[in-house]
Structure formats: structure tokens, C-alpha cells
Amino acid sequence: MVVSVGRLAQRRSQARFYVGMATVAALTVFVGFTPTFFLRGVLAPVPQSAPLTPLLIVHGLANTLWIILFLVQVYLVASHRVALHRRLGIFGAMVAALLIVVNTMTAVDGLRRGVEPFGLDARPLWQMPQR
């Protein structure tokens, strides 16, 4: 089978793009959560940050695993190791199921504690004050 040089160059370029974007996503997550999770005890405390409960630690670790798995999966496809990518995908499905449970539990726990994401009022509409 003859493959043109242009097509090979395009495939390499695409592989670099996807690996690069996955790396940027992983770095963004790391930088964004460094003060409140990854280096919480090392850096200066973030004002008004609640203590990390065991559920929040599990939530952070499970989501970190998801991002690492995403980065590894993209790299495996880019390096033409599709068989390993597929085998690892089974583990990824289990992590996804874990995330559904843990993230739902974390959201419900946040509502119980009165955490308001992004400054939004988390109360139901019927409990909000009338304007």
C-alpha cells in the first residue's frame, strides 16, 4: 500500500496536536487545582477554603486519575499502540462509573454543606427570596 508523504506528515501533525492539547488540559487541571488540592498544605492557604473531607479527597484523586488516563490514552493512540489503548479503555469505563458515583456524592454533599459553586445560589427556586 502506498501512502503519500503528505498524508504521513498530516497524521504526525494531528498526533502532535492531540497529544499537545491533552497535555495542555492536564496542565490546566494541575495548575488550577494546585492551591486547593495538589499542594494545599505546601502553598499559602486559600481564603475561605473549606477543609478537605475524605469524600473531597476521593473526588480529587478519582478525577486526577481520569485526567491522567485521558493523557495516556491520547498518547497510546498517537504512538499507534491501539491494542493497549483498547485494553486500558476497559479500566477507563470502570473509572467513568466510579466518577459518576463519586461526583454525584460530592455534589450532594456540597449542597448539604451550603457550598455555592461559582457564586450561584444553590437553593431551589421556591426557597429563594422574591425580588
Number of C-alpha atoms within 10 A of each C-alpha: 3 4 7 9 9 9 10 11 11 12 13 13 11 13 18 16 13 16 20 15 14 20 19 13 15 18 13 12 14 16 13 12 15 14 16 18 15 16 14 14 10 9 11 10 12 10 6 6 8 10 8 13 9 9 14 18 12 16 20 18 14 18 19 17 15 17 19 14 17 18 20 17 22 20 21 18 17 18 13 11 12 15 11 12 17 14 10 15 15 11 12 18 11 10 16 15 11 15 18 11 11 19 18 13 15 16 13 13 14 15 14 10 10 12 16 12 11 6 7 8 12 15 12 7 9 7 8 10 7 6 3
